[in-house]
Amino acid sequence: MTAGEIQKQIEASIGGATVEVRDYTGTGDHFEVRVVASAFEGKTPVQRHQMVYAALGASVDGRTIHALALKTLTPQQAASAR
């Protein structure tokens, strides 16, 4: 799975999300993902991560995607982080 495919899947599942994906080992199975979405408002970090995992479905099987480092932010959190 490519970084672009991961980005598209998350954006399709979490409406209005801005997604950045980086393959941090170059092996195509270890990714860092930053997702900014208003859908995260009022959600705990665990709930936010569950939303991303649900968007990726069976791809997070330890083979297709072996490692996934997530940063999930609301638009307000993203704005104050800059």
N, C-alpha and C positions, 0 to 999 in steps of 0.2 A: 504494500500500500504506500502511496506517495504522500508527501506533505500536502499537496494540492487536493488529493482525494479526501484526506482527513478534513481539511478546511471546508470543502464543499458539503460533506456529510453533516458536519456540525452546523454550518450555516443553514442548511435545509431543514434541520430538526429544531433549531432554536432560532425562531424568527427575529430578525433584526440584529443578530449577533455579528460582532466584528471578531474575526478569528485570525490569529497568527500562529503558524506552525513551523517548527524548525527540527530537522533531523540532526540531532546533536552528536551522532557517532558516524553518520554517513553510511550506515548499514541498512537503512530502510525499515528499522523496527524499534528504534529508540527516539521518542519525540518529546519536545517541549511544546506545550500548547497554551496560548494566552487567549482567553475568551472574555469579551466584554459584551454584556447583554442586560437589558432592562428586565428580562425575565428572571434574573437572579435577585431582584429586589425582594427582601424579606425572607430569603432562603439561607439556610446554614451552609457552611462550606461543604459539608457532606452531601447535602441535597443538590448543590450546584454541580459537584463532581458526578453525582448519579445521573444528572441530566446529560452531561457530556458523554458518560459511558453508555447511556441509553442511545444517544445519537450514533455512536460508533458500533453498537450491537456486537455481533459475533467477531468483529475484527480485533477486539481486545481479548484475544485468546491465548496470549503468551507466545504465539508464533508469528502471526501477522503483525500485531503490535505487542512487542515484548515489554517495553517500558513507556510510561506516559506520565510526564511531569505536567501537572495542571496548575494554571493560575486563572482563577475565575473571579471577575470583577463586575460590579455594576458600573454604568457610565460615570456616576459621581465618584466612585472610588478610583476609576481610571484617570479621571481629570485631576484629582488631587495627588495622584502618584507621579505626575509629570513634573 
